[in-house]
Amino acid sequence: MNQFYRTTASVDELKTFYAYLLGQRGWKAERIGRIVPLGLEFSKDGHHLSITIESRPGPTSVTITLRH
């Protein structure tokens, strides 16, 4: 499953949001990227969630991918 959206939120705001939200729901952070695009990876119960955040002029792009 893939989900894509654009937002006015900053990369740091999105990173903080997803780390907090998913952590509260039992997802374990696997890796946090340090370069653009920023990659966040989480796992839970055999599922893998990747979040890619790209900051460009204009809105920030976010792609969420869930794999089983």
ZADO-1210 file (C-alpha; in nm, 4 decimals, padded with zeros to 6 digits):
<atoms>
<atom x="00.0000" y="00.0000" z="00.0000" code="MET" pos="1"/>
<atom x="00.1340" y="00.3451" z="-00.0920" code="ASN" pos="2"/>
<atom x="00.0049" y="00.6825" z="00.0172" code="GLN" pos="3"/>
<atom x="00.1340" y="01.0183" z="-00.1080" code="PHE" pos="4"/>
<atom x="00.0581" y="01.3731" z="-00.0012" code="TYR" pos="5"/>
<atom x="00.2061" y="01.7233" z="00.0074" code="ARG" pos="6"/>
<atom x="00.2083" y="01.9493" z="00.3101" code="THR" pos="7"/>
<atom x="00.3370" y="02.2835" z="00.4355" code="THR" pos="8"/>
<atom x="00.4856" y="02.1115" z="00.7439" code="ALA" pos="9"/>
<atom x="00.8661" y="02.1090" z="00.7691" code="SER" pos="10"/>
<atom x="01.0815" y="01.7964" z="00.7542" code="VAL" pos="11"/>
<atom x="01.1567" y="01.8299" z="01.1275" code="ASP" pos="12"/>
<atom x="00.7870" y="01.8671" z="01.2135" code="GLU" pos="13"/>
<atom x="00.6990" y="01.5573" z="01.0111" code="LEU" pos="14"/>
<atom x="00.9839" y="01.3534" z="01.1567" code="LYS" pos="15"/>
<atom x="00.8761" y="01.4434" z="01.5102" code="THR" pos="16"/>
<atom x="00.5075" y="01.3809" z="01.4312" code="PHE" pos="17"/>
<atom x="00.5576" y="01.0326" z="01.2846" code="TYR" pos="18"/>
<atom x="00.8151" y="00.9214" z="01.5441" code="ALA" pos="19"/>
<atom x="00.5791" y="01.0210" z="01.8266" code="TYR" pos="20"/>
<atom x="00.2538" y="00.8982" z="01.6712" code="LEU" pos="21"/>
<atom x="00.3834" y="00.5614" z="01.5557" code="LEU" pos="22"/>
<atom x="00.5816" y="00.5071" z="01.8766" code="GLY" pos="23"/>
<atom x="00.2632" y="00.5604" z="02.0780" code="GLN" pos="24"/>
<atom x="00.0947" y="00.2931" z="01.8658" code="ARG" pos="25"/>
<atom x="00.3659" y="00.0333" z="01.9240" code="GLY" pos="26"/>
<atom x="00.5706" y="00.0726" z="01.6062" code="TRP" pos="27"/>
<atom x="00.9473" y="00.0306" z="01.6555" code="LYS" pos="28"/>
<atom x="01.1755" y="00.2805" z="01.4798" code="ALA" pos="29"/>
<atom x="01.4239" y="00.0953" z="01.2599" code="GLU" pos="30"/>
<atom x="01.6223" y="00.3740" z="01.0975" code="ARG" pos="31"/>
<atom x="01.6037" y="00.7481" z="01.0630" code="ILE" pos="32"/>
<atom x="01.7694" y="00.8945" z="00.7529" code="GLY" pos="33"/>
<atom x="01.9898" y="01.1993" z="00.7773" code="ARG" pos="34"/>
<atom x="01.9766" y="01.3217" z="00.4170" code="ILE" pos="35"/>
<atom x="01.7037" y="01.4366" z="00.1828" code="VAL" pos="36"/>
<atom x="01.4920" y="01.2505" z="00.1038" code="PRO" pos="37"/>
<atom x="01.4511" y="01.1707" z="00.4702" code="LEU" pos="38"/>
<atom x="01.3657" y="00.8082" z="00.5290" code="GLY" pos="39"/>
<atom x="01.1862" y="00.6864" z="00.8390" code="LEU" pos="40"/>
<atom x="01.1346" y="00.3139" z="00.8889" code="GLU" pos="41"/>
<atom x="00.9204" y="00.1356" z="01.1460" code="PHE" pos="42"/>
<atom x="00.8147" y="-00.2234" z="01.2139" code="SER" pos="43"/>
<atom x="00.5363" y="-00.3895" z="01.4097" code="LYS" pos="44"/>
<atom x="00.3980" y="-00.7447" z="01.4132" code="ASP" pos="45"/>
<atom x="00.5759" y="-00.8430" z="01.0906" code="GLY" pos="46"/>
<atom x="00.4711" y="-00.5277" z="00.9058" code="HIS" pos="47"/>
<atom x="00.7162" y="-00.2710" z="00.7716" code="HIS" pos="48"/>
<atom x="00.6310" y="00.0981" z="00.7283" code="LEU" pos="49"/>
<atom x="00.8552" y="00.3368" z="00.5303" code="SER" pos="50"/>
<atom x="00.8018" y="00.7118" z="00.5225" code="ILE" pos="51"/>
<atom x="00.9962" y="00.9204" z="00.2718" code="THR" pos="52"/>
<atom x="00.9960" y="01.2981" z="00.3188" code="ILE" pos="53"/>
<atom x="01.1296" y="01.5250" z="00.0457" code="GLU" pos="54"/>
<atom x="01.1756" y="01.8956" z="00.1022" code="SER" pos="55"/>
<atom x="01.1789" y="02.1061" z="-00.2134" code="ARG" pos="56"/>
<atom x="01.0770" y="02.4583" z="-00.2959" code="PRO" pos="57"/>
<atom x="00.7047" y="02.4611" z="-00.2283" code="GLY" pos="58"/>
<atom x="00.5194" y="02.1903" z="-00.0364" code="PRO" pos="59"/>
<atom x="00.7006" y="01.9029" z="00.1357" code="THR" pos="60"/>
<atom x="00.6282" y="01.5640" z="-00.0273" code="SER" pos="61"/>
<atom x="00.5513" y="01.2604" z="00.1887" code="VAL" pos="62"/>
<atom x="00.5262" y="00.9001" z="00.0664" code="THR" pos="63"/>
<atom x="00.4139" y="00.6254" z="00.3036" code="ILE" pos="64"/>
<atom x="00.4616" y="00.2590" z="00.2103" code="THR" pos="65"/>
<atom x="00.3285" y="-00.0359" z="00.4114" code="LEU" pos="66"/>
<atom x="00.4630" y="-00.3851" z="00.3424" code="ARG" pos="67"/>
<atom x="00.3667" y="-00.7146" z="00.5042" code="HIS" pos="68"/>
</atoms>
